[in-house]
Amino acid sequence: MKNIYTLLALTISFSINAQVSTVNTTASGDNSTAVGESTIASGDTSTAMGLSTTASGDYSTAMGNYTTASEYSSTAMGRETTASGQYSTAMGHRTEASGQYSTAMGYFSNASASQSTAMGNYTIASGYNSTAMGHHTESSDRGSLVIGQYNLLGSTVTNSATEFSTENTAFVIGNGFYDGSNGQITRSDALTVLFDGTTNIAGSVTATSFIGDGSQLTNLPSSSPFSLNTTSGTGIQSPTNTASGDNSTAMGESTIASGDTSTAMGLSTTASGDYSTAMG
């Protein structure tokens, strides 16, 4: 009779089809499984494995050490990871996936927005459907993809993290750095592309050839060097040229065309009078 009571007590203490093994494990959810030490599987059809893991969401899985999967169909794996969004996944060390359908992988990565992905070290994906990859990167605009390291933060558009805007950043390559001597972080971008197609490049672009579309080059800085076919000596050079007059032209090296509708060509020539020409 004593054995019967013991069997009944075991049956009552655990839910239907629950499986428990090893030390201080609890499988209280229907069809749940707890394996390891101090693991808790309280969600229906949940699984907790390892050391001090908790799977409290239905159909959730927590594996490793001190991991927590608290929402429906969430998965936490590794060490001290947390998957608190529905259908979220957190893997690695101290990663957190709190957004619905979010994924956080690596070391101290955080995916807080719905459908966001954070991968690498100390990455943050806070924009809806955004992705942050690399080292200390953050994707704060909706739909943005950020790679590299220490990028500048997203646009200043109101609600840019949740609402789509053509002014949002679509793609960013961060090239900032951390100065270990003073502990200061300098954030910067090598490349930024907005959803409207606007592209900003921090450095120069080098190409062996250039094929235009038959129209024109616009928005060239007035002080920047510009050259065409300079190796043959028949093209245009303007590293130090100045064309300050209206409708003026300065070609060659160290030429100055300061008069209106003036032209200066060659080496160190100056056309200061209106409609004047200096060559040689």
ABEGO torsion letter per residue (X at the ends): XAAAAAAAAAAAABBBGBBBBEBGBBBABBGBBBBEBGBBBABBGBBBBEBGBBBABBGBBBBEBGBBBABBGBBBBEBGBBBABBGBBBBEBGBBBABBGBBBBEBGBBBABBGBBBBEBGBBBABBGBBBBEBGBBBABBGBBBBEBGBBBBBABBGAAABBBAABBABBBBABBBBAAAGBBBBBBABBBBAAGBBBBABBBBBABBBBAGBBBBGBBAABBBBBGAAAGABBBAAABBBABBGBBBBEBGBBBABBGBBBBEBGBBBABBGBBBBX
